[in-house]
Structure formats: C-alpha cells, structure tokens
Amino acid sequence: MRVFRQSFTTTVQITRRGLALVSIAAVLATTLSIDVGAQQKKKEQASRLSGEQRILHVLNRLGFGARPGDVERVKAMGLERYVEQQLNPGAVSDSVAETKVKDLPTLSMSTAQLYEKYPQPGQLIRQLQRRGHLPDDLAAVRQNKGKASASQTVQPDAGESMTPDAMVNKGNEPDSSAGGVGKNNEEYRRLIRDYYLENGLQRPQRITAELQASRILRAVYSERQLQEVLVDFWTNHFNVFAGKGADRWLLTSHDRDTIRPNTMGKFHDLLLATAQSPAMLFYLDNFQSASPNARVRPNGPNRTRAGDSFLGRLSGDRRQRRMMDRYPEIRPVQAGTNLPQAPAQPPRQPRGINENYARELMELHTLGVEGGYTQKDVQEVARCFTGWTIFAPRGGGAAAMALMGAGARENAGKFYFNARMHDEGEKTVLGQKISAGGGMKDGLLVLDILARHPSTAKFIATKLARYFVQDNPSSAFVDRIAARFTASDGDIRETLKAIFFSAEFNSPEAYRAKVKRPFELAISAIRTLGAETNGGPQLHQWIARMGEPLYLYQTPNGYSDTAESWVNTGGLLERLNFGLTLASNRIPGTRVDLKRFAGDAANTQAVDKAGIMDRFLNLIVGGEISPRTRETLLKQLDQEPGRPIQSVAVEPASRADSLRGNDGNDIQPRQRRQQLAQADANIADPVTRIVGLILGSPEFQRQ
C-alpha cells in the first residue's frame, strides 16, 4: 500500500501547484500520509475480526457498502443467514430497484425494436432514400451537400482511433458518408431532429445512457447486492465495448439476457450464453467468420446485404415472397422455437476465418494466458465457430423489414447458426478430435472442453479469489477454490460459498485490503450517505472521470480489479473531487442530506466539532480511522466558525428529465453533456467539507 501513500503525496503537490485547493492539500498532506505499515502490523496481530467488522466486510465485498442501518439489520438476522440469502437472489424481493428502473424503456426492448426506435441518423437517411421516402427538405440539403463529400473525411469505424466518449456518441449525428452531409451542418441536424420528433424516433445514444443508468440504480438500490456485484464481475470478465459499431444496440440484450440470468448458475451455461451473444459475436468479429470453402455465392454487383438496398428494389407482395423464400428466418417464429433457422445466404459476404473470438475465449474467458493452448488450438477453435453469426447484424434493414411482419422485427440482431459458412472438416482442440460434419455441435463441444478444463477451474478461481479476497491470493487458497469449482461441475454459487465461508475471506489480512474501483467508490459513497440518485449522465460522467466509464473499455480484458491499476495521482485527485462534489450536492440528479446525521448540533455557532466528526467517521468508515487522521480533520473544522447545515429535501430526481434535453429531445445539448461539477476549495460549510474529505481518504478508498 506504499504506492497509495506516495500517489496521494504527489496529488497534494499537483493540487498545490495547479488547482489551488490549498486548504484541502493541507489536510491531505497529513491525513493521507498514513503509516500503512503500522496498520498492516496491527492487522497481523489481530487473530480474528470482530462481529461488526465481519458484517462490514461482507457488506463491502458481497455488496457495494453499507447503507445507514444495514449493519444493525444484518446483525439482527445473522451474518450467515444474510450471506445465504445473497447467494439465492431469486428469494429476495427487489421492488425498490425495479421501480427505479421501470422508466427506462430500452431495458425491456428487443434488439430489433432498438434498431427501429433508435436508428443511427446516417443509416436512416440511406434507408429512406433507397425506399424513396426521403423528405423533400432533407433531400434538398443532401443534394446541395453532395459535392462536398469528396473533400470530407469519413468518420472511422468505432474501435479504430476514436476516444471512448467520441465512440459512444458516434451515433448522435449523421455520418459524413451519408451523401457528403457534414456532421457540423446545423440545418441538417435540425432537420434530422425534427424528423425524429415527428416520427416518434429517438437518438441511439439514449440506449447506452439508460443501460448505464440501470447499472447505477440497481447497484445503489438493489437488495440483491451480490447479484449486482457479480453482474459487475462477469461484465468485465466477458467485456464488450459499446463504442464498436452495432454493439450500442446489442449490449442491452447482453446485459439482460446473457449476463444477469447466469451470474450464479453453471459456468458452462454462462459461457454458452456469451458465445451466442450477438454483442460478443459482433465485438470479436465472429459473426463474419466463415470457412474459405463456405458454400456461399459472393455478392456481385447486383447483390447487397440482406435487408438493405435489396429490400428497396423490391415492392409489395413480390418483395415479401422473395424475402421469405431467401431468408426463412424472417418468418414469424413459432411458439417453442428458441432460435431462427439459418438463411439460404449469409447477411454479409464472408471474409474468411476470424480468430479473435477463439483467442479471447481461451485466453480471457476460460483457460488463461498460461492455460496450455497453442496457436494451432486458436486456429482449430476458430474453425469450430465458423457460422456462429447474427441476422441483420448492423440493423440496417430492421426498419425496412418491419414492413414484412413480426418475424423480421423479432429476428433482427439475433444469433443463428449458418451452416453454409461453417468449416465442416475434422478439427483437433487441446488434443481432442472433433469429427467432420458436426455443424454447430463443433462449437458446443469446444465449450464443453473449455468449461471443464483444469486450467479454466484455476483461472476462474484465481479471478474470484482476487476479486473477493485480496489482490494476491495464496496458491493454496486458489487450489482449494478450483477444486470446489471442478467438483461442482463449475457451479458458480457453490464456488462462491467456498470463498465466503473460508478462513482467508474472513481473515484480518483480507479486511479493507482491496482498493475500490471508481464504480464501487461512487456507489458506496451514495449508499453510505443514504443519498438519492436518478443514475443520470452527470453521475456516470463522474465515474468516467475517475477512470471507469461503463461499457467503454476498449480491449476484451475489461477493467482491472487490482489496486496498482487505480492508485495514481490523477485518479486519486478525481476521487477527492468526487467526494467533495457529492457532499456539497453539486451532482445534478443526486442528493444527500447531511443534516439528518449531524443533527441540531450543527445549527449553532458553538458546533460540537468532535461529536460531529465522530458521527460521520462512524457512518462512513465504521469509526476506523487513525488518531492522526481524526486530529487533522478536526483542525480543518477549526479554521473557520461552523455554519448551520441547510436541510436538503431528498426527493428522487426525474430520470426522464435527466436524460432529456431542454428542448424535450432525448439528446443532451452539448453544454449539458459536458457539464461536470468541479470541487470547490472554498466550501463554506465545514461539515460538508469534512464529509467530502473522509470520502476521499485512504480509509474509505479501501474495502
């Protein structure tokens, strides 16, 4: 933890030089220069955690921290009973959290419905033009700007060279390839906005905004805290980047249908769900992986992608009959049918075998980088997964297909196996022969092999032990957890139970040994103060500023769960700023009422500083803070007379308002999108300042 102290010391120096937070820097210089070695020695001398420490430990690790009253509630019901309850979330009522997310409509929509309701502007314009439905005013602007197309730079595909924020907002404007219409053309943007409003359409970035809001709201309010922690864990383990092309539309289903139902089931089932997740297939390019000998006619001059301009050239019943014959999967899905049938031709021209998914499947999802596989295994696994693809992967034809009945709408953006793209030859994976002619079973056999491989048991056990216990778990502990994983046939719940009831998990060495990631820090701060939030974009922007924008980690390994990745000068300064901003009610949509904890003692000039300090230390860090830290914080209160704390009316903010611009449109005006509250060194109220500093202290940064 020495790096923790050094980084904060550097933060103080930068703060003094560049940000002029002089009074805060004075506190940090003393408060955050804690003798971590002495604390560790004290831990080692303790033979066991106290009853209240065990409760706090469980609330911090199996959840996102204690809310006011949680420690007493768990103590009354019994700690072991609480842990068992969290391991069986289906038996826990979660009405509050469900109420909080009910006004986020995208969460319950199918991918095809998202494609139709939230189209990408440039793609929508192309569809309208091909079908002859482009409004005259848009057509005129398009024609006038046509000559500019040659001099304009086409936006790169997401995932190439755009920043995360730029990538997630890429769908906000029509792209420059749409007839040469520049994204800076205000008239064109106004016409697009008007067209969306008139036709009941909304911009696609709302999909990501609502998914992010749902993660925040459920983490703050859910009684199924372990479920939400595991959603966070598996979302990073099976990471998908929202900024890559169609994944903006596909991630909602990935969260709802792939991750959440499988957090505590069999690992094999979770692995299969992610292998068939359209979001994963698109992110790692497997949807276009095909055998070089695939029985598919290449697209000629008169052939285009299914559901795109081909639809525009057909009309009426003839178009419907030809599409039904050529693509049987767009017919209405019969009751009891889990997957649409394979079409006669793939949605796109195949580009050969793609090894991305095969490599990440073994390196990041199952075996681990030292799991014993070779490059030849990567190639063979890639062959096994050829034909695992997506119907209408980019949603280009979803709106047009809506004219053809429910089948097309339901199946756009869904997984299916295309036998014509599959490599039917014999393969050998990790020494096991997979016979020729297996079709989709080839991939299923690979998943069986990987899910039950000893290297997978060790890799998953290591990640779970590191996530829930400490950054460097002992090899003996990992081996025991791996053995339980294997004996239970990859039962995640049984594996977690072995962790939670182990001596290692309940040891003093594991207590407050983990550094919170930004998402964990933000959620725990809101919970510990009993705050109300709408989960809106301003809160997510703060999480992003601290380094963890949700669904925007570009590489497949996901966000790190070890301290060394998060303890750095810039990140720690932002954490301090976040604590001060939250305590002073400067995050729109999130409200705290400190008076409910400070009481009447804060209403007079003769403030009981020590008493108020103790109240908030008990509330925020369970009273566990060094005497030196407490003394330094009290000195901050002595710098100026205490002022009365104004009561804050804590009411749930409107999610709809936070996700809608001033003009009623769902797109945030630029000035609101870029609004980020800044910490103020001159916070007048000493209690607000002291609460913010406690939230920024090393004691609260650890869990």
Disulfide bonds with the S-S distance in Angstrom:
none
